[in-house]
Amino acid sequence: MNNIVILDTSCANLTSIKVAVEKLGYRTTVSSDLSIIMNAKKIFLPGVGTATAVMKHLYDKQLINIIKNFKKPILGICLGMQLLCNFSEECQGVKTIGVIESSVLRLKSNDLPLPHIGWNNISFQKSHPLFKNIPNYSKFYFVHSYVVPINKYTLSTTIYGNHFTSAIQKNNFFGVQFHPEKSGKLGSILLKNFLEI
């Protein structure tokens, strides 16, 4: 399949996502060009860094409404998932894209160190094509200090001091709090599942 677009959010993990997807046999384009994005079959919305910086980049490139009105599958990764919500507590508060009705909160880790870095289990809350051929309680790689609380769109949860949403879906919008591109074989399976949805 062609027309797989990784949104150029000026983040550090663009290349690792591109390599992970192309290992599955798909060609990808990293772009913030409106015409390329509007013709995409699938979009990845990566995020590393601060919500403020990435939202400013998306505003500057006039991508907010393009993302909100996109009708084909889009996968937010890590901060990219959080940006799909309404608002983030990060940096004294920042308005985000607003597809999923939830705020993003600082992780209450109960004295565990922040950021939450490393391998952790995900617990399925419902069966879903995103999890095809992935056993429940599989481990994925996380790096984050903010979380999406559990809500009606939650597909899986993870515990680090408290429970939080580790995968989410509303209509054609998907999100994972972990990094599938850094999660070995199971991460590759999840990326493949998304590309086949």
Buried (B, 14 or more C-beta within 10 A) or exposed (E): EEBBBBBBBBBEBBEBBBEBBEEBEBEBBBBBEEEBBEEBEBBBBBBBBBBBBBBEBBEEBEBBEBBEEBEEBBBBBBBBBBBBBBBBBBEEEBEBBBBBEBBBBEBEBEEEEBEBEEEBBBEBBEEBEBBEEBEEEBBBBBBBEBBBBBBEBBBBBBEBBBBBBBBBBBEBBBBBBBBBBBBEEBBBBBBBBBBEB
